[in-house]
Amino acid sequence: VDLSSAKLASVALHEKFASDTVVTAGKHGAAWTSALGGSGSVEALPVKVISAHGAGDTFVGHLMASLVNGHTLGIAVATANRAAARYVST
């Protein structure tokens, strides 16, 4: 999945379920659509990947922690994206 496909999927899922959506695109980044309005994407950070094992868990964990701490969906996705990049490069 490339980033433009992730953006389209995020919007389509939002329209179908009327909720926040996040679609990850691996080495390309992630896209989001908020039920409160707005959408966006973040490109993956360029890192040397040591192992991608656990990258999704790291992304989701940081995404949820950021949301619980009151951040917007866009900020939460950017935070999760950075955390996953750090994780796969160690």
BELHUMO-V633319 format. One record per backbone hydrogen bond with DSSP energy under -1.0 kcal/mol. CO is the residue of the C=O (numbers start at 1). NH is the residue of the N-H. E is the energy in kcal/mol with one decimal. If there is no record, write none. Layout:
[[CO & NH & E] [CO & NH & E]]
This chain:
[[2 & 6 & -2.0] [3 & 7 & -2.2] [4 & 8 & -2.0] [5 & 9 & -2.5] [6 & 10 & -2.4] [7 & 11 & -2.1] [8 & 12 & -2.4] [9 & 13 & -2.7] [10 & 14 & -2.2] [11 & 15 & -2.6] [12 & 16 & -1.9] [13 & 17 & -2.7] [14 & 18 & -2.5] [21 & 33 & -2.3] [23 & 31 & -2.6] [25 & 28 & -2.3] [26 & 29 & -1.2] [28 & 44 & -1.1] [29 & 25 & -3.5] [30 & 42 & -2.7] [31 & 23 & -2.7] [32 & 40 & -2.2] [33 & 21 & -2.6] [34 & 37 & -1.4] [38 & 34 & -2.9] [40 & 32 & -2.7] [42 & 30 & -2.2] [52 & 55 & -2.3] [54 & 58 & -2.3] [55 & 59 & -2.5] [56 & 60 & -2.8] [57 & 61 & -2.5] [58 & 62 & -2.2] [59 & 63 & -2.5] [60 & 64 & -2.6] [61 & 65 & -2.2] [62 & 66 & -2.2] [63 & 67 & -2.2] [64 & 68 & -2.8] [65 & 69 & -1.5] [66 & 71 & -2.1] [67 & 70 & -1.9] [72 & 76 & -2.6] [73 & 77 & -2.6] [74 & 78 & -2.0] [75 & 79 & -2.5] [76 & 80 & -2.6] [77 & 81 & -2.5] [78 & 82 & -2.1] [79 & 83 & -2.3] [80 & 84 & -2.6] [81 & 85 & -2.0] [82 & 86 & -2.4] [83 & 87 & -2.4] [84 & 88 & -2.5] [85 & 89 & -1.0] [87 & 90 & -1.5] [88 & 50 & -3.3] [88 & 51 & -1.5]]
